[in-house]
Amino acid sequence: MSDLADEHSSTRQRILSATAEVLGRNGTTKLSLSDVATEAQVSRPTLYRYFSDKQVLLDEFAVWERHLYERAIAEATAAVPAAQKLDAALQVIVRYQLSYPGLRTVDVEPDQVIRRVARIIPLMRERLQRLCTGPDSGLSAATAVRAAISQYLVHSDDSADFLAQLRHAARVTQFAPPPRHAVSDADGRCS
């Protein structure tokens, strides 16, 4: 990749990461492109070079956020035995929920979040079910998703308890080793 392409990707990632921060503070309704530009440390014209308007930014942010999460799950589950993949994914969910700034949107715009969660639940359940084993894999995945969504809506900082609850809900019996590194966004920041 050329230096220009690297710079383009880095600036774009910085803007998307800044969008998570601003959304966590202000929500979608009050999202200001000026605030995003300031948070990303880019000029407004630079921001507009990448995202022509607020809706384009929000649409691309949703895709970026989903890819960030999916990449974290894929990386966490890649090197562990099949019986530990679900636990590795649950550990990512805990780290993600306790550290990702975009998740604070629930405090700012709960009605928007409820609508979004309704669309996300089936996707989360389907993805977790692929990692579940046993005759009740669908029930295990659905129960773990409901526990994760409950934690998201009424969050706390009890990561050990949260992980234990997810493991119980999903009937995890084989634990994956803790990750060697935290989930990092495309900009390299740890979350």
C-alpha positions as CSV (number, residue, x, y, z in Angstrom):
1,M,0.0,0.0,0.0
2,S,1.4,3.4,-0.9
3,D,2.0,6.1,1.7
4,L,-0.9,8.1,0.3
5,A,-3.2,5.1,0.7
6,D,-1.9,4.5,4.2
7,E,-2.6,8.1,5.1
8,H,-6.1,7.9,3.6
9,S,-6.9,4.8,5.6
10,S,-5.5,6.2,8.8
11,T,-7.4,9.5,8.5
12,R,-10.6,7.7,7.7
13,Q,-10.1,5.3,10.6
14,R,-9.4,8.3,12.9
15,I,-12.6,10.0,11.8
16,L,-14.7,6.8,12.4
17,S,-13.1,6.2,15.8
18,A,-13.8,9.9,16.7
19,T,-17.4,9.3,15.6
20,A,-17.8,6.6,18.3
21,E,-16.5,9.1,20.9
22,V,-18.9,11.9,19.8
23,L,-21.8,9.5,19.5
24,G,-21.2,8.3,23.1
25,R,-21.3,11.9,24.3
26,N,-24.0,13.4,22.1
27,G,-26.0,10.6,20.4
28,T,-27.1,10.4,16.8
29,T,-29.6,13.3,16.9
30,K,-27.0,15.8,18.2
31,L,-24.1,14.5,16.3
32,S,-22.1,17.4,14.9
33,L,-19.6,17.0,12.1
34,S,-17.6,19.8,13.6
35,D,-17.3,17.8,16.9
36,V,-16.2,14.7,15.0
37,A,-13.6,16.7,13.1
38,T,-12.3,18.2,16.3
39,E,-12.2,14.8,18.0
40,A,-10.4,13.3,15.0
41,Q,-8.0,16.3,14.8
42,V,-8.9,16.9,11.2
43,S,-10.3,20.0,9.5
44,R,-14.0,20.0,8.4
45,P,-12.9,20.0,4.7
46,T,-10.9,16.9,5.4
47,L,-13.8,15.2,7.0
48,Y,-16.0,16.1,4.0
49,R,-13.5,14.6,1.7
50,Y,-14.2,11.3,3.3
51,F,-17.8,11.6,4.3
52,S,-20.0,14.0,2.3
53,D,-22.7,14.5,5.0
54,K,-23.8,13.2,8.4
55,Q,-25.9,10.4,7.0
56,V,-23.0,9.0,4.9
57,L,-20.8,9.2,8.0
58,L,-23.4,7.4,10.1
59,D,-24.0,4.7,7.5
60,E,-20.2,4.0,7.1
61,F,-19.7,4.2,10.8
62,A,-22.3,1.4,11.3
63,V,-20.4,-0.8,8.8
64,W,-17.0,0.1,10.4
65,E,-18.3,-0.7,13.9
66,R,-19.7,-4.1,12.8
67,H,-16.4,-5.0,11.1
68,L,-14.4,-3.9,14.1
69,Y,-16.5,-6.2,16.4
70,E,-16.5,-9.1,14.0
71,R,-12.7,-8.8,13.5
72,A,-12.2,-8.9,17.2
73,I,-14.3,-12.1,17.5
74,A,-12.5,-13.7,14.6
75,E,-9.1,-12.9,16.0
76,A,-10.1,-14.1,19.5
77,T,-11.5,-17.4,18.2
78,A,-8.9,-18.2,15.5
79,A,-6.2,-19.7,17.7
80,V,-8.2,-21.6,20.3
81,P,-9.6,-25.1,20.2
82,A,-13.2,-25.5,19.0
83,A,-14.5,-26.2,22.5
84,Q,-13.1,-22.8,23.7
85,K,-14.2,-20.6,20.8
86,L,-17.5,-19.6,22.4
87,D,-15.7,-18.6,25.6
88,A,-13.2,-16.5,23.6
89,A,-16.1,-14.8,21.9
90,L,-17.8,-14.1,25.2
91,Q,-14.6,-12.5,26.5
92,V,-14.5,-10.2,23.5
93,I,-18.1,-9.2,24.3
94,V,-17.2,-8.3,27.9
95,R,-14.1,-6.3,26.9
96,Y,-16.0,-4.6,24.1
97,Q,-18.9,-3.5,26.2
98,L,-16.8,-2.3,29.1
99,S,-14.5,-0.2,26.9
100,Y,-16.0,0.9,23.6
101,P,-17.1,4.5,23.7
102,G,-19.9,4.2,21.2
103,L,-21.8,2.0,23.5
104,R,-22.5,4.9,25.8
105,T,-25.1,6.1,23.3
106,V,-27.6,4.1,25.4
107,D,-27.3,6.8,28.1
108,V,-27.9,9.6,25.6
109,E,-30.5,8.2,23.2
110,P,-32.2,5.1,24.6
111,D,-35.0,5.1,22.1
112,Q,-32.5,5.0,19.2
113,V,-30.6,2.2,20.9
114,I,-33.7,0.1,21.5
115,R,-34.6,0.2,17.8
116,R,-31.0,-0.7,16.9
117,V,-30.8,-3.5,19.4
118,A,-33.9,-5.0,17.9
119,R,-32.1,-5.3,14.6
120,I,-28.9,-6.6,16.1
121,I,-30.2,-9.4,18.3
122,P,-30.8,-11.9,15.5
123,L,-27.4,-11.2,14.0
124,M,-25.6,-11.7,17.4
125,R,-27.6,-14.8,18.1
126,E,-26.8,-16.4,14.8
127,R,-23.1,-15.6,15.0
128,L,-22.8,-16.9,18.6
129,Q,-24.8,-20.0,17.7
130,R,-22.1,-21.0,15.2
131,L,-19.7,-21.2,18.1
132,C,-22.1,-23.1,20.4
133,T,-22.1,-26.9,20.7
134,G,-24.6,-29.4,22.0
135,P,-28.3,-30.0,21.4
136,D,-29.4,-26.7,22.9
137,S,-26.9,-24.5,21.0
138,G,-29.7,-22.1,19.8
139,L,-31.0,-21.7,23.3
140,S,-27.5,-21.1,24.7
141,A,-26.7,-18.5,22.1
142,A,-30.0,-16.7,22.6
143,T,-29.6,-16.7,26.4
144,A,-26.1,-15.3,26.2
145,V,-27.2,-12.6,23.8
146,R,-30.0,-11.6,26.1
147,A,-27.6,-11.4,29.0
148,A,-25.2,-9.3,26.9
149,I,-28.0,-6.9,25.8
150,S,-29.2,-6.6,29.4
151,Q,-25.6,-5.6,30.5
152,Y,-25.4,-3.1,27.6
153,L,-28.7,-1.4,28.5
154,V,-28.0,-1.3,32.2
155,H,-24.2,-1.4,32.3
156,S,-21.8,-1.7,35.2
157,D,-18.1,-2.3,35.6
158,D,-18.4,-5.9,37.0
159,S,-16.4,-7.6,34.2
160,A,-15.7,-10.8,36.1
161,D,-19.4,-11.2,37.0
162,F,-20.5,-10.2,33.5
163,L,-18.2,-12.9,32.0
164,A,-19.4,-15.5,34.5
165,Q,-23.0,-14.6,33.7
166,L,-22.4,-15.0,30.0
167,R,-20.6,-18.3,30.5
168,H,-23.5,-19.6,32.6
169,A,-26.1,-18.4,30.1
170,A,-24.3,-20.0,27.2
171,R,-23.4,-23.2,29.2
172,V,-19.7,-22.8,28.7
173,T,-17.7,-25.5,30.3
174,Q,-14.3,-25.0,28.7
175,F,-12.7,-21.7,29.2
176,A,-10.4,-20.0,26.7
177,P,-7.2,-18.4,28.0
178,P,-7.5,-14.7,28.6
179,P,-6.4,-12.7,25.5
180,R,-2.8,-11.5,25.3
181,H,-4.0,-8.1,24.1
182,A,-7.1,-6.0,24.3
183,V,-9.4,-5.5,21.4
184,S,-8.0,-2.7,19.3
185,D,-9.7,-0.5,16.8
186,A,-8.5,0.0,13.3
187,D,-6.5,3.0,14.5
188,G,-4.5,0.8,16.9
189,R,-6.1,2.1,20.1
190,C,-6.9,-0.5,22.7
191,S,-10.4,-0.8,23.9
